[in-house]
C-alpha cells in the first residue's frame, strides 16, 4: 500500500495482524522507527512478533547465543550483517509479514525479511514516499499488487490546507477529516534563547487552550543529536519526557521522567498527538528534503499545530505561501 500520512496504514497493519492471529497464523510486524514499534507492541494482541528491523536482528542474534554490545560503534551494522547471513530456523518463520515505513528500508532488508516467510505466506508492504527522510532509493516490488490512498483522515482541514499550499502542484493531500477551525500558528524566533522562550510560550498557550500536558508533543525539526532542545530535561515549569540515547540490558529505550514528550521529527514519524508544537524549524532553502520534513511534522497533529520557525525559514515560507497564515 502506498498511502499518505493519516490514510490508515498502521490501522491496516494492525487489522492484518489481528486477523492473522484469529486464523491461527503467526504474524510479524516490522517497522523502522523504535517509538512506532513500541507503540504498536503496546496495542497489538499477543501471539505475534513486533519489532524494528534492528530489534528483530537483536532478538535473533541473542537467541543464537550471542550478545550485541551497543556501546561499541557499528553495533547496528553488525546486526544487519547477521541478518544478511542468517538462515532462519522454524522459530523465526512467519505466516504473515507486515512491513511498515517501507520507504525507510534498504532493498537487502526486504530480502532478509522475505527469508522469514513460511510458504504459502503473505507479505504486506506499507510506505509513503513523502515520508522518506533518509533519501534512500525506493525498494522495487515488481509484480506486487498495489493500492493507493491520498486521503488524510487524521489532520484537521485547516492544517492540510496550509500544507497543500507548501507542496508542489499535484502532490497535495486530500482531507478526510471533518475537523475545522484549527488554524496553524506560526511563530518566528531570532536566536537560541528566543527559540527556547517561544517554545515555552507555545506550551503555555496550548495548555491554556485546554490540552493536557500528555496530549502535547514537542517535535523538533532537527535530529535528536543536533537539536538544541532535546538535551533539556525541563523547559520552564514543564518537565520533558525525552529519549536519553541509552538502552537498558534488554535493549529497551531509557527516557527521562516528564509529562511533555519531546522528540525529533525523524523518531516521531508514524505517530501522532492531539497537539503538536513543531519547533526548531530552520532552513536556508525550501528544497525537497525540507518539504518532506515539514510534511511529516505537520501531519502528526490531530487537532492543533503550532510551528516555531527561524526568521530566515519564516521568510522562505512567506515567499511560498504568503503572509496570511496566523502568526506571520
N, C-alpha and C positions, 0 to 999 in steps of 0.2 A: 504494500500500500504506500502510495506517495500522498501524504496528507499535510496540509498546512498546520501551523500551530493552533491548538484548540479544536482540531477537527475530530478528535476522539481516538487517536492511535493507541494510547495507553489503555483506554477503556476497551477497545477491541482486543488488545493483547490479554487483558485480564479475563475477558469473556472466553477467549480461546483456552486460556489456562484452566479456568473452572470447568469448561465443557470437557476438556481432556481428562481431568480427574474424575468427573462424573461418568465418563465412558470407560474408566479403568485404564486409561492411557497415562503415561508418565511425561509431564511437560517440563521443559527447560526454558526459562525466560532470561535472556542476556541483553544487557544494555551497556552503554559506555560510561555514563556518569554514576559515581558511587551514591550520591544523595538520592537519585531516582531509584536505584536498585534497593536501597534501604527502605524507601517509602513503599515500593511495590511489595517487598518482603513482609512488611507490616500488615498490608491489606489483602494479601492473597492467601488462599486456604493452604493448609499443609498438604504435603504429598508430592510436591514437585521441587524444582531447584530454581532459585532466583539469585542472580549474581551479575556483576560486571564481568567483562571478558577476563580481566586480570584476577578478580576474585575467584572465578571458576578455575583458572590456571593454578591459583594458590591452593585451592582445596584439593585438586587432583595431585598437585606436587606433594602436599603433605601426606596424602593417602599413599603415595608411593614410598613413603618413609623418609622424605627429605623435608627440610625446614628452610624456607627463604629468609634471608637476612635483609630486612628493609632499611637497615641503617647503612648499607653499602650502596654506592652508586651503581646504576644499571640493574637494580633488583627486578624492575618490571620487564626490562628487556630479556632477562634470563627466564622469567616466567613465560614470555612469548615464545622463546626458543624451545622451552619444554613442550609447549603445545604443538609447535611445528613438528617435533619428532615423536610425539606421543602416539602410541597405538592403544586406543581405549579398550578396557575390558567391559564386561557386561554391566558392571556397577555404573559406568558412565555412558550408557546408551539410553536414548530418549525416543519416545514415540511422536512427540510434538516439540518443535524448537521455534521459539519466538525471538526474533532479533529486533530490538527497539533501538532507535537512534542510529539506524543503519548508515546514515550519511557520515558518521564519525569512524566507521570501521575500515580497516585495511582489507584488501582482497584476500590476503593469506588468512586473516582471522575468519572470514566466511568459510574458506575451505576447511579450516581446522574444526569449526563448529559442525559442518556437514559430516565430518567423520563420526560425530556422536549420535547421528540419526540411525535409529533401528528401522530397517525396512519392514513394512511399507509406510514409513513415517511421513509427516508433513512439516514444512518449514514456512514460517510467516516472516516477511521482511518488511519492516516499517521504517520510513525515512521521510525527511523533509529537507530538500537541498538548500532552502533558505536558512536552515539552522546549522549549516556546515561552517563551524567557526575555526576549523583547523586546516582549511584549504586542501583537504585530501581529495584525490580523484575519486570519482563515483565508482562504486563497485558494480560491475556489469553482471546482469542476471538474465542472460539470453533464454528465451522460451518460457519465462515465468509469467503467470497471469498477473496483470497489474490493474489495480483500481486506484482512482484519484479522488481527492476531495479538497477543494479550495475554500471551504466554508469553515470559519472560526466560530464555534459556539460558546467559547469561553469569555472572550473580552468584550466589554461594552461597545456599542456602536460608535460612541464618540472617540474612543481610543483607536479603533480601526480606521475611522475616517481620518484621524491625524496621521496614522501610519501610512495609509494609502497615498497621502499627499507627498510622502517622502519617497515611496517606491517608484521605480521606473514604470512607464506605461506598459500595461499587460501583465504586471506582477502583483497587482492589487489583491487583497484578500476580501472575500465576500463575508458579510456578517450574518451569523445565525442567532445572535443574542438579542433578546428583547429589551435589554437594559439601555437606557439613555440617561442624559443629564449628568454624565461623569466627565466633566471637562478635564483635559490634560493640562496640568500646571507645569510650566517650565520656568525654573529659577536659575539665574546665572550666578557664577562665583568668579572671584578675581584671583585668589591665591589659596594656598593650602589652609590657612587659618579661616578664610571665608568659606571654603568648602565644608569644613567641619561645622562652622556656625550655621550655615544654611541647611546642612543635613539634620542637625539637632532641631532646628526650627521646623523642618518638614515633618519630623516625627511628632513634635508637639502639636502641629496643626492636624495631623491625621488622627491623633488621639482625641483632640477636641472635636473632630468631625464624627466621633463615635466608634472608631476602630480600636479594639483591644490590642495590647502590645503583641500578643501572639498571632495576630492577624496581619501584622506588618512585616514585610521583608525588605531589608536594605540590600539592593543588588548593585554591585559595583561594575562599572564598565571595564575597568582594568582587571587583569588576572589577580588571583589572590596573592601571589608572591610579589607583585609590583604595586599593589594598592596602598594608598596612604591610610585607608580606613580600617582594613581588615586586621592590622596588628592591635587595634584597640579592644579592650575588654568592656569599655563603657564610653558612651558619648553623653556628656552632661549627666542627667539623672537616669539615663537609660542603660542598664546592663545589657551587653550584647552576647548573643549565643553565636560563637564562631568556631569553625574548624581550626584546631591548633596546628595542623600539619603532621600530627603524630598519631600512631596507632597503638593499640594495646597488643598483648601477646597473641591474641586470636585474630589480629588484623582489623579490629573494629576501630572506626574513627573516634578520636577524642575531641570533645567540644568543651568550650568554657560554659559555665553556668550563666544564663542570661535569659531574658524574655523577649528580646527583639533579635530575630535572626539576621545575620549579615553574611553574604556570600557573593562570589563572583558570578557574572553572567554566564560564564562557562560551566560552573558547577550547578547553577540553579536552572539550567536548561532542562526541560522535561517536567518541571514543577510549576506551581502557581501559588498565588496568595491573594486574598481579597484586596489588600492594599500594598502596592509596590512603590517604593522610593528608589528609582533608578538613578544612581548617583555617580559622581566622579567621571562624568561623560566628557571626554576631552579628545579632540582630533583636529588635525590641520586640514585634511581633505575628506570629503564625504564620498569615499570610494566604496567598492563592493563589499569589502570586509566590514567596514564601519556600518554600512546599511544592514548587513546580516546581524551584527551585534545589536544594533538598535531594534531590529525586528524581533530578535529573541527576547530582549529585555522588556520591551513594551507589551509583548503578548503574554507575559507572566501574570498580569493583573486581571482579576476577575471583577473588580468594582472600581478601584481608584488607582490612578497613576500620577506620580509626580516625577519630573525629570530635573535633575540638577546638573547643569552643563557649564563648562568654562565659557568665558566671554568669546573666545575665538570659535568654539563649537557653536555657540548660540548664533554667531554671525553667519556661519555656514547654513544653519537651519533656516534662518530668516531668508537667506538668498534662495533657498529651495522651496519653502512653503509660505513665505511672507511673515508678517509680524502680527497676525490676527490671533495666534494661539495665546490663551490666557497666560500671562506672566512675561511675555516679551513685548 
